[in-house]
Amino acid sequence: MANNSKRNTRTGSLISLIVILLVIVIGAYLGLNGFGKGKMITYLKPWGEAISLGLDLRGGVYTVYQAEDTSVENFDEKMNSTVNILISRLTRQGFTEATVTRQGTDRIRVEIPNVSDPNQILSIIGTPALLEFRDESGKVLMEGSMVQNAAAAQDQNGQPCVAFELTNEGSRIFADATAANVGKTISITLDGETISSPRVNSVIAGGRGEITGNFTAEEAQSLATLILSGALPLNLTQLEVSAISATLGVEALDRAVKAGFIGVCLVMLFMLFRYRVMGVVADLALTLYIMIVILLLALTGAQLTLPGVAGIILGIGMAVDANVVIFERIKEEVRLGRPLESSIAKGFNRALTAIIDANVTTVIAAIVLYAFGTGSVRGFALTLGIGVVTSMITAIFVTHHLLNVFVGLGIKNEKLYVG
């Protein structure tokens, strides 16, 4: 019975090890080559294509604007509207990968990859979009410059709508236009593209009106933002603008990847030399860790920046550090004369508190950096956070399981573990 039990344990451990190795090999192949490209097959892009590179690695233009007056009414709401308007302008011009984010309280950062001429972008951002109100024959009735304000609201039935307010001149023109088009539609066009075609139910006088329809709250807010895109809600001052060469970005990425690869290889060799069988376990766990981190970056659509690469490498260091803490605790237990299986269990329990404490404090720091940082700082914080959480999981579960697998295979010579 004892021999059968040992044989079953070895068989189960061998199958488990083979499965882990297959996961590593298949994952690495799919990561490098991708999978599928037909209509009936979901295409899995290679990780190199799936991971979006940040501005410092792809090259492009970034600029920072500051609101001139922070004391205006509803300042925070107007800042958010300004961000949405800038995104809308850039998207309509084909810059779909551009990012526009708030930086602090009163600043806005605009990043556009794969652009070499800053003036091209600045002209798009600084040029008002052409907003027009047209009748059914296409005649322009009023221009967007006469719209003073627009916002998502609720109509008398509690349904989402867009409430707008016109200038004095716009009030007069729009009253005449609606009087001539009762029962007809007046189209609202933005740069020649129709964004809404509401029906005129009555004369709209007084400079205030509502655009109703089967809107959701999000659609109403989006339409209000588009209507306002003829002019920014706030006056902005440009603080800085810079162009980053794509060549410099590629060279920086190549050097960072090469340095990271060399560093990982040296760490793996050190772990093998220092911890023998446990070093093999650490190297397998580290390989899985790297694959999981890259996969998460590809799936989440996170932008990888040069500091982000540094965050990944730092996460690798923390993953190795967690294994070192575990292995040293196991060695201490073995030297006290405990059996190997008991030493592994006891060593993990003793190391668990230290590993969790160290990783949780680092995750908190990454969250703070991501919340208050901008640009490449957020890229570093994101990759560091993903790396630390993944390292904690692989150290606690994968390393522990692999050690039990090797013991289950009958590799129980203590000298192979502690030297």
N, C-alpha and C positions, 0 to 999 in steps of 0.2 A: 504493500500500500504506500509506503514511504517513497519507494522508487517511482511509482506511478505519479505520486504527487509532485516529486521533483521534476519528472519528465514533462508533466503538464505545465509546471511553472516555467521551465525552460522554453517550451514550445510557445507559450503565450508571450514571453518576453521577446523571443526571436521574431514573432509576428509583429509585435508592437514596434520593434526596432526597424523592421523592414518597412512598415507603413510610414514611420517618421522619415526614413531616408527617401522613400518614394515621393512623399509630400515635398521634400526639399528639392529633389531633382525635377519633378513636374512643375512645381512653382517657379523654379529658376528658368526652366525652358519657356513657360508661358510669359514670364516677365520679360524675357529677352526677345521673344519672337511673336507674342500675341497669339490669337486663335480666331479662326473663322473670318469670313468676309462676304458670305453669300446672303441672299434675302432671307433664307430660312434659318440662318445661324447668327446669333448675336456676336458681334465682333468685339473681341477683347483686345484692346490696343496694347502694344508693348509698353512697359512702364516708362521708357524714355519719351514716348509720345504722349502718354496719358497725364504725366505730371506737368503742370503748367509752370514755366519759369518766370521768375520775377523780373522786374525792370533792370536790376543790376546784372542779370545774367543774359537777358535777351537784347538789351539795348533799347533805347527809346528816349522819351522826354518826360520830365516831371516838373510840375510847377505848384507853388503854394500861394493861396490867396488868403487875405484877411478881411473880415467885415469891417467897414469903416465906422459904423455906429452900432454898438451893442445895446443901446438903451431904447431901441425902437420897440413898439408894441408887438407881442408874440414873436420875439426874436428867435427863440429855439425852433418854432414851427417854420419860420421863414428860412432859417439855415437849412433845415431838412428839405424844404421845397427847392432851395437853390441847388442842393446836391442832386436832387431828382431831375431838375431841369438840365443841369450840365451833363448828366448821364444820358438823358434823352437826346440832347444835341449831338453828342459824340456818337451815339448809336446810329442816329439817322445818317451820319456822315460815313458810316462803315467801320468805326472804331469800336467793335463789339467787345474787345478784350480790355478796353480802358477801365480803370478803376477810379472812382471818385469817393473819397472818404473824409469825414470830419476829423480834424486834428485839434484836439483840445476843445475849447468853447467856441472860439470865433475864427477858426482857420479851416480851410478846405484844401486837401491835397489831391491833385489830379495826376495820374500816371497813365501814359499811353505807350505801350511797347511797339517795337518795330517801326519807329518814326525817327527820322534824323533831323528834320527841320522844325525847331521850336515855333517859328513864326506861323507855320501851317496850323498848328494846334491852337495857338493863341488867337488866331483870327476866327477860328470856329467857336471858341469859347466866348470871345468878346463880341461876336456878331449876333444881333437879335434874330431869332427865327421869324419867318414871314407868316404871320397869322392873319387870316382873312375870313370874313363872313360873306357868303355868296348866296344869291337866290337860285331858283331852279334852273334859270337860263345860264348860270355861271357868272352873272354880273357881280362885281365886288360892291357890297353894301357898306362895309365898315372894316377897318384894319385893327389888328390886335393891339396897337399902341393905345387904343382908346379903352381897353379893358384895364381897369384900375386894380381889381382883385377878383379872385375866383377860389372857391374852396368847396370841399365836400360837405354836404348838409343833408337834411331830411325834409321831404315835402310834407304837405298837410296830412298825408296818409301814413307818415312815418317811414316812407321808403327812401333809400339813398338817392340823392340828386346832386347837381352842381349849382351852387348859388354864385352869381357873378355881380360885380358892381362896375359901372362905367364912369368915365369922366363926364364933365358937363357937356362937352361937345358930342361925345359918344352917346350920351342919353338922348339928345335931340335927334341925332341921325338914326339911332336904333328905334326910337319911337315911330319915326316916319317909315322906316323899313318894315317893321312888324305890321304897321297899319296897312301897308300895301301887300302884305303876304299872309294875311290871316287864312288859316286852313292849308297853307302850303308849308314847305320845308325850307329852312335856311341852313345851309351847310357851313360847318366850321372846318376850314382847311389849314394845314400847317405845312409850309414849304410845298404847297401844291397837293398834299395828300389829305383826303377827307378823314377827319377824326371823329366827327359826329354830325348827324343830320336831324336835328330836332324839328318837330312840327310846331308851327306858331298857332297857339290856341286863342290868343287875344293880344291886343296891343300892349306892348311892354313900355311903359312910360316911367319916369322917375329915376332911370338909371340902374334899377335893380331887377333881376329876373332869375328864373330857375330853368335848368335844363333837366327834364325828367325822362325816364326810360326804365327799362328793366336792368338797372345797374346793381352791382354788388357794392359794398362800401369801398372795396379796393379799386373797383373800376371807376367809381365816382372820384376818388382821390387822384387816380391816374389821369383822368380827363381834365380835372382842375389844374393839375400840374402842367399838362400839355397846353392848356389855354393860356397859362401864365408864362409859357416859355418864350413868348415874344419879348419879354424883358425880365431880368432877374429881380427877385423881390428885395435884394439887398445890394448896396454898392460895395464892390470888392476892390481891394488894392493888392496888386501882385507883389509878393515879398521876395520870391526867388524862382528861378527857372534854370533848368540844366538839361543838357543832352548827354546821354551815355552811349558810348560806342558799343555796338553789338560784338565787335571783334574782341574788345577788352573783356566783355562779359563771358564770351565763350572760353577765352584763355583762362579767366579766373575760375570758371567751373571745371575745366579740365585739370587745372592744378589742384583744386580742392578735392576732386574725386580721386586723383592719383595719390595725394597725401593721405586721404582717408583709407584707400585700399592698402597702401603700405603700412599704415598704422594698425589696421585690423589684422593683417598677416603677422606682424610682429607680436601683437597681443596674443593671437592664437598660438604662435610658437612658444611664447612665454608660458601660457597656461598648460600646454602639453609638457614642457620641461619641468615646471614647478609642481603640477598636480597629477600627472600621469593619466590614469583612467578618468579621474574627475576632470582633467583638462580636456579629454575627448568629449566628455559630456558638456562642458562649458562651451566648446567650439561648436558643437551641434546646436545647442540652445542659442548661441550668438548668431549663427547662420539663420535660424528661424526668426530671431528677433529682427534682423536686418530686412528679411523678406517681408515680414508683417508691417514694419514701419513704412517701407516703400509702397506696399500695397495700399495702406491707409492714405498715404499722400495722393496716390493715383485716384482712389475712390472718392475722397472728399473734395477733390478739385483744388486743393490748397496750392498756393503759389510758392514755389521753391526759390528762395533767395540765397545769396552767398552766406549771410549769417545763419540762414536756415540750414545750410550744409554743416556749418559749425555746430548747430544745435543737434543734428543727427549724430555727428561724431562724439559730442559730449554725452549724448544718450547711450552710445555704445560703451563709453567709458564707465558710465553708471551701471550698465548691465553687467559688465565684467566685475565691477566693484561688488555688486550684490552677490555674484558667484564666489568671489574671494572670501567674503564674510562667511558665507555658508560653509565653504570647504574648510576654512580654518576652525570653525566650530566643530565640524565633523572630525577633524584631525585631533582636536583636544579630547573628544569623547573616546576615540579609538585608543589614544595614549593612556587614558584612565582605565583601560582594560575591558571596555564594553564590547559586545559583539558588533559586527559591522552594520547589520540591519538596524540595531538599536541606536548605534552612533549616528546613522543617517537621520533617523527620525528625531533624535534628541538634538542634533546639530541644527536641523531646520527650525525646530521650535525655538531654540535660543537665538538664532539669527533673525527670525521673523520680525521681531519688534524693531530692531535696528534698521532693517531694510525698509519697513513701512514708514518709520519716522523720517528717514532721510529722503525717501521719494515723495512723501506727502508735502514736506516743506518745499521741495523743488517744484512740485506741481503748483503750489500756491504762488510761488514767485513767477512761474510761467503765466499763470492766469492774470496776475497783476500787470505784467509786462504787456500781455496781449490786450488787456482792457484799456490801458492808458498809453500804450506805444502806438507808433505809426510805421508804415512802410516796412523796411527790412527788420525793424525791431519786432514787429508782430510776426514776421516770418520766422525769426529765431525763436520767439516764444511758442509758436504753434508746433514747430518740429520738436522743440525741447519737451513740450508737454506730451505730445504723442509718443516720443521716445521713452520718456520716464515711465509713463503708465504701461507701455508695452514691456519695458525691461522688468518692471515689478512683476507683471503677470508671468513672463517667461521664466524668471528666476524662481518664483514660488511654485509654479505648476510644472513647467517643462523640465527644468533641471531636476526637480524632485523625482518626477516620473522616470526620467532617463537613468538616474542613479539606481532606482529600484529595478529597472530593466536590466542593467549590467549585472547587478547582484543576482537577479533571477536567472541570468545566463550561466551562473556558476562562477563568475569572476569575483572570488571572495578573498583573495590573497591581500592582506592588509598592506603589505609593502607596495602593492600597485596603486594604493590610494594615498598613503601617507609618506612613502619613501622610507 
